[in-house]
Amino acid sequence: MHVEMRMLRALVMVEAQGSIGGAAQALAFSPAAVSAHLHALEKVCGTRLVERTGSGTRLTSAGRRAVPIARLILVAAQELERLEASARSGPAVPGSQGRRPAGDGRRRSRHDAAGSGRSAATTRKRGTSQEES
């Protein structure tokens, strides 16, 4: 199952705007793009989410059930983006002074933790140590 955020945004905006055209305008997409996103989401879900009629567009019962779920996913994705942004700008772990948490896959020495920028292996290879510097 592959769901893209733009598929969910299209569904939420169709519900909010009441039409594919309104959703397209709100999302700055073409109506054809919104329709394609909806169709792709319907394919993933295995059911019709939107009824397209000559007089407009309306959500099916499955579509009405999917909208709150789509909103939750969009909000969760936005929170994850905020978390990522704050992780890039601040300490990796509260109180860590910018060091990564243990177990992140990187090898460390006490020299790295001290902020020397050189690994212990590089320092040993040169025949010196931080204590000698």
N, CA, C and O atoms as a printed pandas DataFrame, in Angstrom:
     atom_number atom_name residue_name chain_id  residue_number  x_coord  y_coord  z_coord
0              1         N          MET        A               1    0.849   -1.177    0.000
1              2        CA          MET        A               1    0.000    0.000    0.000
2              3         C          MET        A               1    0.890    1.234    0.000
3              4         O          MET        A               1    1.741    1.387    0.876
4              5         N          HIS        A               2    0.702    2.097   -0.956
5              6        CA          HIS        A               2    1.503    3.315   -1.066
6              7         C          HIS        A               2    0.557    4.515   -1.133
7              8         O          HIS        A               2   -0.097    4.748   -2.150
8              9         N          VAL        A               3    0.496    5.261   -0.049
9             10        CA          VAL        A               3   -0.359    6.438    0.022
10            11         C          VAL        A               3    0.532    7.659    0.102
11            12         O          VAL        A               3    1.431    7.723    0.940
12            13         N          GLU        A               4    0.291    8.621   -0.758
13            14        CA          GLU        A               4    1.053    9.864   -0.751
14            15         C          GLU        A               4    0.238   10.961   -0.081
15            16         O          GLU        A               4   -0.992   10.967   -0.134
16            17         N          MET        A               5    0.940   11.876    0.540
17            18        CA          MET        A               5    0.268   12.974    1.252
18            19         C          MET        A               5   -0.646   13.775    0.327
19            20         O          MET        A               5   -1.709   14.231    0.748
20            21         N          ARG        A               6   -0.238   13.946   -0.926
21            22        CA          ARG        A               6   -1.071   14.736   -1.842
22            23         C          ARG        A               6   -2.399   14.045   -2.128
23            24         O          ARG        A               6   -3.390   14.720   -2.405
24            25         N          MET        A               7   -2.443   12.718   -2.067
25            26        CA          MET        A               7   -3.707   11.997   -2.224
26            27         C          MET        A               7   -4.645   12.333   -1.064
27            28         O          MET        A               7   -5.832   12.596   -1.253
28            29         N          LEU        A               8   -4.073   12.314    0.137
29            30        CA          LEU        A               8   -4.873   12.617    1.330
30            31         C          LEU        A               8   -5.315   14.071    1.345
31            32         O          LEU        A               8   -6.450   14.374    1.712
32            33         N          ARG        A               9   -4.423   14.973    0.946
33            34        CA          ARG        A               9   -4.797   16.392    0.874
34            35         C          ARG        A               9   -5.934   16.610   -0.114
35            36         O          ARG        A               9   -6.844   17.400    0.137
36            37         N          ALA        A              10   -5.876   15.909   -1.231
37            38        CA          ALA        A              10   -6.936   16.046   -2.237
38            39         C          ALA        A              10   -8.273   15.625   -1.654
39            40         O          ALA        A              10   -9.273   16.320   -1.838
40            41         N          LEU        A              11   -8.308   14.503   -0.956
41            42        CA          LEU        A              11   -9.555   14.028   -0.361
42            43         C          LEU        A              11  -10.083   15.013    0.674
43            44         O          LEU        A              11  -11.269   15.345    0.670
44            45         N          VAL        A              12   -9.213   15.480    1.558
45            46        CA          VAL        A              12   -9.623   16.417    2.602
46            47         C          VAL        A              12  -10.133   17.720    1.986
47            48         O          VAL        A              12  -11.122   18.285    2.453
48            49         N          MET        A              13   -9.463   18.192    0.944
49            50        CA          MET        A              13   -9.888   19.451    0.322
50            51         C          MET        A              13  -11.177   19.299   -0.468
51            52         O          MET        A              13  -11.965   20.243   -0.528
52            53         N          VAL        A              14  -11.415   18.159   -1.068
53            54        CA          VAL        A              14  -12.700   17.948   -1.753
54            55         C          VAL        A              14  -13.818   18.018   -0.729
55            56         O          VAL        A              14  -14.866   18.611   -0.981
56            57         N          GLU        A              15  -13.591   17.413    0.420
57            58        CA          GLU        A              15  -14.616   17.472    1.480
58            59         C          GLU        A              15  -14.803   18.908    1.957
59            60         O          GLU        A              15  -15.935   19.355    2.145
60            61         N          ALA        A              16  -13.711   19.629    2.153
61            62        CA          ALA        A              16  -13.785   21.002    2.664
62            63         C          ALA        A              16  -14.385   21.970    1.649
63            64         O          ALA        A              16  -15.170   22.846    2.013
64            65         N          GLN        A              17  -14.017   21.812    0.373
65            66        CA          GLN        A              17  -14.445   22.753   -0.663
66            67         C          GLN        A              17  -15.741   22.326   -1.348
67            68         O          GLN        A              17  -16.441   23.154   -1.932
68            69         N          GLY        A              18  -16.052   21.058   -1.277
69            70        CA          GLY        A              18  -17.296   20.581   -1.866
70            71         C          GLY        A              18  -17.212   20.230   -3.341
71            72         O          GLY        A              18  -18.208   19.837   -3.949
72            73         N          SER        A              19  -16.024   20.373   -3.918
73            74        CA          SER        A              19  -15.884   20.047   -5.340
74            75         C          SER        A              19  -14.420   19.815   -5.675
75            76         O          SER        A              19  -13.518   20.245   -4.956
76            77         N          ILE        A              20  -14.213   19.126   -6.778
77            78        CA          ILE        A              20  -12.843   18.900   -7.257
78            79         C          ILE        A              20  -12.227   20.219   -7.703
79            80         O          ILE        A              20  -11.053   20.480   -7.440
80            81         N          GLY        A              21  -13.017   21.048   -8.375
81            82        CA          GLY        A              21  -12.523   22.352   -8.819
82            83         C          GLY        A              21  -12.115   23.230   -7.648
83            84         O          GLY        A              21  -11.067   23.875   -7.687
84            85         N          GLY        A              22  -12.937   23.257   -6.610
85            86        CA          GLY        A              22  -12.612   24.041   -5.414
86            87         C          GLY        A              22  -11.370   23.511   -4.719
87            88         O          GLY        A              22  -10.525   24.281   -4.263
88            89         N          ALA        A              23  -11.265   22.185   -4.641
89            90        CA          ALA        A              23  -10.083   21.578   -4.038
90            91         C          ALA        A              23   -8.838   21.913   -4.855
91            92         O          ALA        A              23   -7.781   22.220   -4.304
92            93         N          ALA        A              24   -8.983   21.848   -6.171
93            94        CA          ALA        A              24   -7.852   22.161   -7.048
94            95         C          ALA        A              24   -7.378   23.594   -6.832
95            96         O          ALA        A              24   -6.178   23.856   -6.746
96            97         N          GLN        A              25   -8.317   24.498   -6.747
97            98        CA          GLN        A              25   -7.957   25.900   -6.538
98            99         C          GLN        A              25   -7.271   26.082   -5.187
99           100         O          GLN        A              25   -6.269   26.793   -5.096
100          101         N          ALA        A              26   -7.792   25.455   -4.143
101          102        CA          ALA        A              26   -7.215   25.585   -2.801
102          103         C          ALA        A              26   -5.817   24.975   -2.727
103          104         O          ALA        A              26   -4.955   25.471   -2.000
104          105         N          LEU        A              27   -5.597   23.904   -3.477
105          106        CA          LEU        A              27   -4.303   23.220   -3.444
106          107         C          LEU        A              27   -3.318   23.728   -4.505
107          108         O          LEU        A              27   -2.158   23.318   -4.528
108          109         N          ALA        A              28   -3.786   24.613   -5.370
109          110        CA          ALA        A              28   -2.982   25.120   -6.488
110          111         C          ALA        A              28   -2.589   23.978   -7.433
111          112         O          ALA        A              28   -1.473   23.945   -7.950
112          113         N          PHE        A              29   -3.520   23.046   -7.651
113          114        CA          PHE        A              29   -3.380   21.960   -8.615
114          115         C          PHE        A              29   -4.415   22.169   -9.699
115          116         O          PHE        A              29   -5.338   22.968   -9.544
116          117         N          SER        A              30   -4.259   21.460  -10.778
117          118        CA          SER        A              30   -5.320   21.449  -11.789
118          119         C          SER        A              30   -6.413   20.491  -11.322
119          120         O          SER        A              30   -6.139   19.573  -10.550
120          121         N          PRO        A              31   -7.648   20.695  -11.783
121          122        CA          PRO        A              31   -8.705   19.739  -11.439
122          123         C          PRO        A              31   -8.348   18.314  -11.874
123          124         O          PRO        A              31   -8.685   17.353  -11.183
124          125         N          ALA        A              32   -7.672   18.176  -13.009
125          126        CA          ALA        A              32   -7.265   16.849  -13.475
126          127         C          ALA        A              32   -6.287   16.201  -12.498
127          128         O          ALA        A              32   -6.356   14.994  -12.269
128          129         N          ALA        A              33   -5.377   16.987  -11.919
129          130        CA          ALA        A              33   -4.420   16.448  -10.956
130          131         C          ALA        A              33   -5.134   15.989   -9.688
131          132         O          ALA        A              33   -4.838   14.914   -9.166
132          133         N          VAL        A              34   -6.066   16.790   -9.191
133          134        CA          VAL        A              34   -6.832   16.399   -7.996
134          135         C          VAL        A              34   -7.610   15.125   -8.273
135          136         O          VAL        A              34   -7.629   14.211   -7.449
136          137         N          SER        A              35   -8.244   15.065   -9.418
137          138        CA          SER        A              35   -8.993   13.874   -9.794
138          139         C          SER        A              35   -8.081   12.647   -9.869
139          140         O          SER        A              35   -8.463   11.562   -9.430
140          141         N          ALA        A              36   -6.885   12.815  -10.418
141          142        CA          ALA        A              36   -5.924   11.712  -10.510
142          143         C          ALA        A              36   -5.469   11.260   -9.124
143          144         O          ALA        A              36   -5.314   10.063   -8.884
144          145         N          HIS        A              37   -5.256   12.203   -8.215
145          146        CA          HIS        A              37   -4.865   11.857   -6.844
146          147         C          HIS        A              37   -5.980   11.080   -6.148
147          148         O          HIS        A              37   -5.728   10.107   -5.438
148          149         N          LEU        A              38   -7.208   11.524   -6.361
149          150        CA          LEU        A              38   -8.351   10.824   -5.770
150          151         C          LEU        A              38   -8.473    9.411   -6.339
151          152         O          LEU        A              38   -8.696    8.450   -5.603
152          153         N          HIS        A              39   -8.327    9.305   -7.635
153          154        CA          HIS        A              39   -8.414    7.992   -8.273
154          155         C          HIS        A              39   -7.328    7.056   -7.733
155          156         O          HIS        A              39   -7.593    5.883   -7.470
156          157         N          ALA        A              40   -6.114    7.570   -7.568
157          158        CA          ALA        A              40   -5.016    6.758   -7.027
158          159         C          ALA        A              40   -5.316    6.315   -5.595
159          160         O          ALA        A              40   -5.032    5.176   -5.224
160          161         N          LEU        A              41   -5.886    7.209   -4.796
161          162        CA          LEU        A              41   -6.244    6.863   -3.423
162          163         C          LEU        A              41   -7.356    5.818   -3.398
163          164         O          LEU        A              41   -7.332    4.895   -2.584
164          165         N          GLU        A              42   -8.325    5.968   -4.290
165          166        CA          GLU        A              42   -9.399    4.981   -4.389
166          167         C          GLU        A              42   -8.837    3.609   -4.765
167          168         O          GLU        A              42   -9.298    2.585   -4.262
168          169         N          LYS        A              43   -7.864    3.595   -5.629
169          170        CA          LYS        A              43   -7.237    2.335   -6.040
170          171         C          LYS        A              43   -6.535    1.677   -4.857
171          172         O          LYS        A              43   -6.641    0.466   -4.660
172          173         N          VAL        A              44   -5.813    2.482   -4.065
173          174        CA          VAL        A              44   -5.128    1.962   -2.881
174          175         C          VAL        A              44   -6.141    1.432   -1.864
175          176         O          VAL        A              44   -5.945    0.369   -1.275
176          177         N          CYS        A              45   -7.220    2.180   -1.667
177          178        CA          CYS        A              45   -8.236    1.796   -0.682
178          179         C          CYS        A              45   -9.135    0.659   -1.177
179          180         O          CYS        A              45   -9.754   -0.042   -0.377
180          181         N          GLY        A              46   -9.199    0.487   -2.480
181          182        CA          GLY        A              46  -10.029   -0.563   -3.029
182          183         C          GLY        A              46  -11.509   -0.244   -3.046
183          184         O          GLY        A              46  -12.339   -1.147   -3.145
184          185         N          THR        A              47  -11.846    1.025   -2.952
185          186        CA          THR        A              47  -13.251    1.434   -2.963
186          187         C          THR        A              47  -13.388    2.869   -3.444
187          188         O          THR        A              47  -12.431    3.642   -3.404
188          189         N          ARG        A              48  -14.559    3.210   -3.889
189          190        CA          ARG        A              48  -14.856    4.584   -4.307
190          191         C          ARG        A              48  -14.934    5.480   -3.077
191          192         O          ARG        A              48  -15.589    5.141   -2.091
192          193         N          LEU        A              49  -14.274    6.603   -3.141
193          194        CA          LEU        A              49  -14.314    7.582   -2.062
194          195         C          LEU        A              49  -15.122    8.810   -2.458
195          196         O          LEU        A              49  -15.646    9.526   -1.604
196          197         N          VAL        A              50  -15.215    9.040   -3.752
197          198        CA          VAL        A              50  -15.886   10.230   -4.287
198          199         C          VAL        A              50  -16.814    9.811   -5.412
199          200         O          VAL        A              50  -16.457    8.999   -6.266
200          201         N          GLU        A              51  -18.008   10.378   -5.398
201          202        CA          GLU        A              51  -18.937   10.184   -6.514
202          203         C          GLU        A              51  -18.879   11.424   -7.380
203          204         O          GLU        A              51  -19.104   12.541   -6.913
204          205         N          ARG        A              52  -18.577   11.210   -8.640
205          206        CA          ARG        A              52  -18.524   12.319   -9.589
206          207         C          ARG        A              52  -19.826   12.286  -10.385
207          208         O          ARG        A              52  -20.120   11.314  -11.079
208          209         N          THR        A              53  -20.576   13.336  -10.275
209          210        CA          THR        A              53  -21.852   13.420  -10.998
210          211         C          THR        A              53  -21.833   14.641  -11.899
211          212         O          THR        A              53  -20.931   15.474  -11.812
212          213         N          GLY        A              54  -22.817   14.742  -12.752
213          214        CA          GLY        A              54  -22.915   15.910  -13.630
214          215         C          GLY        A              54  -23.101   17.194  -12.849
215          216         O          GLY        A              54  -22.703   18.264  -13.310
216          217         N          SER        A              55  -23.702   17.101  -11.673
217          218        CA          SER        A              55  -23.968   18.307  -10.885
218          219         C          SER        A              55  -22.885   18.594   -9.845
219          220         O          SER        A              55  -22.992   19.567   -9.097
220          221         N          GLY        A              56  -21.849   17.765   -9.789
221          222        CA          GLY        A              56  -20.784   18.031   -8.828
222          223         C          GLY        A              56  -20.139   16.772   -8.294
223          224         O          GLY        A              56  -20.149   15.722   -8.937
224          225         N          THR        A              57  -19.584   16.898   -7.114
225          226        CA          THR        A              57  -18.838   15.821   -6.474
226          227         C          THR        A              57  -19.319   15.683   -5.050
227          228         O          THR        A              57  -19.558   16.678   -4.365
228          229         N          ARG        A              58  -19.461   14.439   -4.602
229          230        CA          ARG        A              58  -19.759   14.235   -3.189
230          231         C          ARG        A              58  -19.045   12.985   -2.713
231          232         O          ARG        A              58  -18.765   12.069   -3.487
232          233         N          LEU        A              59  -18.758   12.971   -1.424
233          234        CA          LEU        A              59  -18.063   11.833   -0.847
234          235         C          LEU        A              59  -19.011   10.659   -0.672
235          236         O          LEU        A              59  -20.183   10.844   -0.344
236          237         N          THR        A              60  -18.515    9.474   -0.885
237          238        CA          THR        A              60  -19.271    8.266   -0.586
238          239         C          THR        A              60  -19.191    8.038    0.927
239          240         O          THR        A              60  -18.497    8.780    1.623
240          241         N          SER        A              61  -19.879    7.040    1.435
241          242        CA          SER        A              61  -19.784    6.749    2.873
242          243         C          SER        A              61  -18.345    6.367    3.228
243          244         O          SER        A              61  -17.857    6.742    4.294
244          245         N          ALA        A              62  -17.668    5.634    2.361
245          246        CA          ALA        A              62  -16.256    5.298    2.600
246          247         C          ALA        A              62  -15.408    6.566    2.602
247          248         O          ALA        A              62  -14.496    6.698    3.418
248          249         N          GLY        A              63  -15.694    7.484    1.711
249          250        CA          GLY        A              63  -14.980    8.754    1.658
250          251         C          GLY        A              63  -15.173    9.557    2.926
251          252         O          GLY        A              63  -14.230   10.155    3.444
252          253         N          ARG        A              64  -16.419    9.568    3.433
253          254        CA          ARG        A              64  -16.694   10.291    4.681
254          255         C          ARG        A              64  -15.962    9.650    5.860
255          256         O          ARG        A              64  -15.529   10.351    6.775
256          257         N          ARG        A              65  -15.823    8.334    5.844
257          258        CA          ARG        A              65  -15.068    7.655    6.902
258          259         C          ARG        A              65  -13.566    7.901    6.746
259          260         O          ARG        A              65  -12.844    7.950    7.742
260          261         N          ALA        A              66  -13.093    8.053    5.521
261          262        CA          ALA        A              66  -11.666    8.221    5.257
262          263         C          ALA        A              66  -11.162    9.623    5.586
263          264         O          ALA        A              66   -9.993    9.782    5.938
264          265         N          VAL        A              67  -12.006   10.631    5.482
265          266        CA          VAL        A              67  -11.559   12.014    5.692
266          267         C          VAL        A              67  -10.944   12.228    7.073
267          268         O          VAL        A              67   -9.847   12.783    7.145
268          269         N          PRO        A              68  -11.583   11.821    8.179
269          270        CA          PRO        A              68  -10.940   12.053    9.482
270          271         C          PRO        A              68   -9.612   11.294    9.624
271          272         O          PRO        A              68   -8.683   11.774   10.273
272          273         N          ILE        A              69   -9.536   10.126    9.023
273          274        CA          ILE        A              69   -8.283    9.367    9.058
274          275         C          ILE        A              69   -7.213   10.113    8.275
275          276         O          ILE        A              69   -6.071   10.222    8.722
276          277         N          ALA        A              70   -7.583   10.625    7.107
277          278        CA          ALA        A              70   -6.644   11.391    6.289
278          279         C          ALA        A              70   -6.152   12.621    7.039
279          280         O          ALA        A              70   -4.970   12.959    6.983
280          281         N          ARG        A              71   -7.061   13.286    7.740
281          282        CA          ARG        A              71   -6.661   14.464    8.524
282          283         C          ARG        A              71   -5.658   14.086    9.605
283          284         O          ARG        A              71   -4.663   14.782    9.807
284          285         N          LEU        A              72   -5.918   12.992   10.293
285          286        CA          LEU        A              72   -4.986   12.541   11.337
286          287         C          LEU        A              72   -3.610   12.241   10.767
287          288         O          LEU        A              72   -2.596   12.613   11.357
288          289         N          ILE        A              73   -3.572   11.579    9.638
289          290        CA          ILE        A              73   -2.291   11.243    9.011
290          291         C          ILE        A              73   -1.552   12.516    8.596
291          292         O          ILE        A              73   -0.342   12.625    8.790
292          293         N          LEU        A              74   -2.280   13.474    8.025
293          294        CA          LEU        A              74   -1.653   14.729    7.609
294          295         C          LEU        A              74   -1.100   15.502    8.806
295          296         O          LEU        A              74   -0.006   16.063    8.733
296          297         N          VAL        A              75   -1.849   15.531    9.899
297          298        CA          VAL        A              75   -1.379   16.216   11.106
298          299         C          VAL        A              75   -0.158   15.495   11.672
299          300         O          VAL        A              75    0.811   16.136   12.078
300          301         N          ALA        A              76   -0.206   14.162   11.698
301          302        CA          ALA        A              76    0.938   13.389   12.198
302          303         C          ALA        A              76    2.179   13.628   11.341
303          304         O          ALA        A              76    3.278   13.779   11.874
304          305         N          ALA        A              77    2.015   13.665   10.031
305          306        CA          ALA        A              77    3.145   13.915    9.134
306          307         C          ALA        A              77    3.719   15.306    9.377
307          308         O          ALA        A              77    4.936   15.491    9.358
308          309         N          GLN        A              78    2.851   16.276    9.603
309          310        CA          GLN        A              78    3.306   17.637    9.878
310          311         C          GLN        A              78    4.086   17.684   11.197
311          312         O          GLN        A              78    5.105   18.368   11.290
312          313         N          GLU        A              79    3.616   16.966   12.202
313          314        CA          GLU        A              79    4.326   16.926   13.484
314          315         C          GLU        A              79    5.690   16.260   13.339
315          316         O          GLU        A              79    6.662   16.697   13.956
316          317         N          LEU        A              80    5.767   15.213   12.534
317          318        CA          LEU        A              80    7.057   14.566   12.291
318          319         C          LEU        A              80    8.019   15.514   11.587
319          320         O          LEU        A              80    9.213   15.516   11.886
320          321         N          GLU        A              81    7.518   16.314   10.662
321          322        CA          GLU        A              81    8.365   17.304    9.992
322          323         C          GLU        A              81    8.867   18.341   10.981
323          324         O          GLU        A              81   10.024   18.756   10.911
324          325         N          ARG        A              82    8.004   18.764   11.906
325          326        CA          ARG        A              82    8.431   19.720   12.934
326          327         C          ARG        A              82    9.494   19.101   13.839
327          328         O          ARG        A              82   10.472   19.755   14.201
328          329         N          LEU        A              83    9.290   17.838   14.199
329          330        CA          LEU        A              83   10.262   17.147   15.034
330          331         C          LEU        A              83   11.610   17.066   14.331
331          332         O          LEU        A              83   12.650   17.314   14.941
332          333         N          GLU        A              84   11.592   16.724   13.065
333          334        CA          GLU        A              84   12.826   16.648   12.289
334          335         C          GLU        A              84   13.519   18.003   12.240
335          336         O          GLU        A              84   14.735   18.088   12.412
336          337         N          ALA        A              85   12.747   19.062   12.007
337          338        CA          ALA        A              85   13.325   20.405   11.939
338          339         C          ALA        A              85   13.934   20.809   13.275
339          340         O          ALA        A              85   15.011   21.404   13.308
340          341         N          SER        A              86   13.265   20.496   14.364
341          342        CA          SER        A              86   13.813   20.870   15.673
342          343         C          SER        A              86   15.031   20.009   16.016
343          344         O          SER        A              86   15.938   20.475   16.705
344          345         N          ALA        A              87   15.062   18.768   15.547
345          346        CA          ALA        A              87   16.221   17.909   15.792
346          347         C          ALA        A              87   17.447   18.447   15.062
347          348         O          ALA        A              87   18.565   18.355   15.568
348          349         N          ARG        A              88   17.235   19.008   13.871
349          350        CA          ARG        A              88   18.356   19.575   13.120
350          351         C          ARG        A              88   18.881   20.837   13.767
351          352         O          ARG        A              88   20.064   21.151   13.632
352          353         N          SER        A              89   18.030   21.569   14.466
353          354        CA          SER        A              89   18.460   22.844   15.012
354          355         C          SER        A              89   18.857   22.779   16.486
355          356         O          SER        A              89   19.445   23.726   17.007
356          357         N          GLY        A              90   18.545   21.679   17.158
357          358        CA          GLY        A              90   18.854   21.597   18.578
358          359         C          GLY        A              90   19.529   20.299   18.931
359          360         O          GLY        A              90   19.880   19.514   18.050
360          361         N          PRO        A              91   19.713   20.066   20.214
361          362        CA          PRO        A              91   20.343   18.819   20.663
362          363         C          PRO        A              91   19.550   17.598   20.215
363          364         O          PRO        A              91   18.322   17.642   20.138
364          365         N          ALA        A              92   20.258   16.505   19.921
365          366        CA          ALA        A              92   19.621   15.274   19.491
366          367         C          ALA        A              92   18.802   14.672   20.622
367          368         O          ALA        A              92   17.750   14.083   20.376
368          369         N          VAL        A              93   19.267   14.812   21.849
369          370        CA          VAL        A              93   18.584   14.301   23.027
370          371         C          VAL        A              93   18.662   15.400   24.079
371          372         O          VAL        A              93   19.720   16.004   24.253
372          373         N          PRO        A              94   17.567   15.671   24.782
373          374        CA          PRO        A              94   17.641   16.720   25.810
374          375         C          PRO        A              94   18.814   16.468   26.752
375          376         O          PRO        A              94   18.977   15.366   27.275
376          377         N          GLY        A              95   19.626   17.499   26.960
377          378        CA          GLY        A              95   20.772   17.400   27.845
378          379         C          GLY        A              95   22.004   16.787   27.222
379          380         O          GLY        A              95   22.986   16.547   27.925
380          381         N          SER        A              96   21.987   16.524   25.926
381          382        CA          SER        A              96   23.126   15.848   25.304
382          383         C          SER        A              96   24.148   16.813   24.730
383          384         O          SER        A              96   25.161   16.364   24.195
384          385         N          GLN        A              97   23.931   18.099   24.816
385          386        CA          GLN        A              97   24.816   19.118   24.243
386          387         C          GLN        A              97   25.117   18.839   22.779
387          388         O          GLN        A              97   26.244   19.041   22.326
388          389         N          GLY        A              98   24.099   18.368   22.023
389          390        CA          GLY        A              98   24.260   18.181   20.594
390          391         C          GLY        A              98   24.814   16.840   20.177
391          392         O          GLY        A              98   24.867   16.548   18.982
392          393         N          ARG        A              99   25.233   16.004   21.131
393          394        CA          ARG        A              99   25.737   14.679   20.764
394          395         C          ARG        A              99   24.573   13.777   20.412
395          396         O          ARG        A              99   23.464   13.941   20.920
396          397         N          ARG        A             100   24.836   12.834   19.546
397          398        CA          ARG        A             100   23.814   11.872   19.172
398          399         C          ARG        A             100   23.633   10.857   20.295
399          400         O          ARG        A             100   24.567   10.600   21.055
400          401         N          PRO        A             101   22.439   10.279   20.404
401          402        CA          PRO        A             101   22.213    9.277   21.441
402          403         C          PRO        A             101   23.021    8.018   21.169
403          404         O          PRO        A             101   23.349    7.718   20.021
404          405         N          ALA        A             102   23.338    7.287   22.219
405          406        CA          ALA        A             102   24.063    6.020   22.078
406          407         C          ALA        A             102   23.237    5.082   21.219
407          408         O          ALA        A             102   22.007    5.112   21.258
408          409         N          GLY        A             103   23.912    4.252   20.447
409          410        CA          GLY        A             103   23.203    3.277   19.632
410          411         C          GLY        A             103   22.727    3.815   18.312
411          412         O          GLY        A             103   21.867    3.205   17.677
412          413         N          ASP        A             104   23.265    4.960   17.870
413          414        CA          ASP        A             104   22.815    5.513   16.588
414          415         C          ASP        A             104   23.607    4.961   15.416
415          416         O          ASP        A             104   23.447    5.432   14.291
416          417         N          GLY        A             105   24.457    3.972   15.656
417          418        CA          GLY        A             105   25.184    3.330   14.570
418          419         C          GLY        A             105   26.567    3.901   14.312
419          420         O          GLY        A             105   27.321    3.334   13.521
420          421         N          ARG        A             106   26.924    5.005   14.956
421          422        CA          ARG        A             106   28.246    5.602   14.755
422          423         C          ARG        A             106   29.188    5.110   15.835
423          424         O          ARG        A             106   28.795    4.968   16.993
424          425         N          ARG        A             107   30.427    4.849   15.460
425          426        CA          ARG        A             107   31.441    4.473   16.448
426          427         C          ARG        A             107   31.983    5.741   17.068
427          428         O          ARG        A             107   32.141    6.758   16.394
428          429         N          ARG        A             108   32.265    5.676   18.348
429          430        CA          ARG        A             108   32.777    6.829   19.065
430          431         C          ARG        A             108   33.990    6.451   19.885
431          432         O          ARG        A             108   34.189    5.293   20.251
432          433         N          SER        A             109   34.775    7.438   20.155
433          434        CA          SER        A             109   35.828    7.295   21.150
434          435         C          SER        A             109   35.646    8.449   22.114
435          436         O          SER        A             109   34.829    9.340   21.883
436          437         N          ARG        A             110   36.399    8.431   23.179
437          438        CA          ARG        A             110   36.284    9.554   24.108
438          439         C          ARG        A             110   36.762   10.840   23.453
439          440         O          ARG        A             110   36.375   11.932   23.869
440          441         N          HIS        A             111   37.614   10.716   22.416
441          442        CA          HIS        A             111   38.081   11.895   21.696
442          443         C          HIS        A             111   36.955   12.524   20.900
443          444         O          HIS        A             111   36.833   13.748   20.848
444          445         N          ASP        A             112   36.119   11.677   20.269
445          446        CA          ASP        A             112   34.979   12.205   19.525
446          447         C          ASP        A             112   34.026   12.918   20.460
447          448         O          ASP        A             112   33.546   14.011   20.159
448          449         N          ALA        A             113   33.755   12.296   21.598
449          450        CA          ALA        A             113   32.824   12.886   22.554
450          451         C          ALA        A             113   33.341   14.223   23.057
451          452         O          ALA        A             113   32.555   15.110   23.390
452          453         N          ALA        A             114   34.675   14.374   23.116
453          454        CA          ALA        A             114   35.260   15.634   23.567
454          455         C          ALA        A             114   35.219   16.692   22.481
455          456         O          ALA        A             114   35.533   17.856   22.730
456          457         N          GLY        A             115   34.834   16.295   21.280
457          458        CA          GLY        A             115   34.692   17.274   20.216
458          459         C          GLY        A             115   35.940   17.517   19.415
459          460         O          GLY        A             115   36.058   18.568   18.785
460          461         N          SER        A             116   36.900   16.573   19.407
461          462        CA          SER        A             116   38.145   16.793   18.672
462          463         C          SER        A             116   37.937   16.789   17.174
463          464         O          SER        A             116   38.713   17.394   16.434
464          465         N          GLY        A             117   36.869   16.094   16.710
465          466        CA          GLY        A             117   36.631   16.017   15.280
466          467         C          GLY        A             117   37.414   14.917   14.606
467          468         O          GLY        A             117   37.198   14.640   13.426
468          469         N          ARG        A             118   38.345   14.265   15.346
469          470        CA          ARG        A             118   39.125   13.162   14.787
470          471         C          ARG        A             118   38.772   11.899   15.546
471          472         O          ARG        A             118   38.527   11.932   16.751
472          473         N          SER        A             119   38.750   10.805   14.844
473          474        CA          SER        A             119   38.500    9.529   15.511
474          475         C          SER        A             119   39.768    9.068   16.200
475          476         O          SER        A             119   40.861    9.537   15.883
476          477         N          ALA        A             120   39.622    8.156   17.135
477          478        CA          ALA        A             120   40.777    7.606   17.831
478          479         C          ALA        A             120   41.691    6.889   16.847
479          480         O          ALA        A             120   42.913    6.940   16.991
480          481         N          ALA        A             121   41.114    6.218   15.846
481          482        CA          ALA        A             121   41.922    5.495   14.859
482          483         C          ALA        A             121   42.793    6.464   14.072
483          484         O          ALA        A             121   43.969    6.181   13.844
484          485         N          THR        A             122   42.248    7.591   13.656
485          486        CA          THR        A             122   43.019    8.577   12.908
486          487         C          THR        A             122   44.129    9.137   13.787
487          488         O          THR        A             122   45.263    9.310   13.339
488          489         N          THR        A             123   43.793    9.416   15.042
489          490        CA          THR        A             123   44.774    9.964   15.954
490          491         C          THR        A             123   45.904    8.970   16.178
491          492         O          THR        A             123   47.075    9.352   16.161
492          493         N          ARG        A             124   45.560    7.670   16.394
493          494        CA          ARG        A             124   46.597    6.655   16.597
494          495         C          ARG        A             124   47.453    6.486   15.359
495          496         O          ARG        A             124   48.665    6.291   15.460
496          497         N          LYS        A             125   46.825    6.559   14.178
497          498        CA          LYS        A             125   47.549    6.391   12.927
498          499         C          LYS        A             125   48.638    7.460   12.789
499          500         O          LYS        A             125   49.714    7.186   12.259
500          501         N          ARG        A             126   48.366    8.638   13.252
501          502        CA          ARG        A             126   49.340    9.724   13.165
502          503         C          ARG        A             126   50.425    9.618   14.228
503          504         O          ARG        A             126   51.419   10.343   14.199
504          505         N          GLY        A             127   50.211    8.688   15.176
505          506        CA          GLY        A             127   51.221    8.488   16.213
506          507         C          GLY        A             127   51.115    9.459   17.360
507          508         O          GLY        A             127   52.053    9.584   18.148
508          509         N          THR        A             128   50.016   10.140   17.476
509          510        CA          THR        A             128   49.803   11.065   18.589
510          511         C          THR        A             128   48.505   10.724   19.267
511          512         O          THR        A             128   47.730    9.905   18.774
512          513         N          SER        A             129   48.278   11.327   20.356
513          514        CA          SER        A             129   46.989   11.196   21.045
514          515         C          SER        A             129   46.579   12.545   21.539
515          516         O          SER        A             129   47.385   13.474   21.585
516          517         N          GLN        A             130   45.351   12.660   21.904
517          518        CA          GLN        A             130   44.852   13.933   22.394
518          519         C          GLN        A             130   45.567   14.338   23.679
519          520         O          GLN        A             130   45.771   15.526   23.925
520          521         N          GLU        A             131   45.955   13.343   24.512
521          522        CA          GLU        A             131   46.625   13.675   25.767
522          523         C          GLU        A             131   47.976   14.324   25.492
523          524         O          GLU        A             131   48.428   15.173   26.261
524          525         N          GLU        A             132   48.634   13.917   24.374
525          526        CA          GLU        A             132   49.941   14.467   24.056
526          527         C          GLU        A             132   49.847   15.856   23.453
527          528         O          GLU        A             132   50.810   16.620   23.520
528          529         N          SER        A             133   48.696   16.203   22.860
529          530        CA          SER        A             133   48.551   17.488   22.177
530          531         C          SER        A             133   48.503   18.632   23.129
531          532         O          SER        A             133   48.383   19.782   22.706
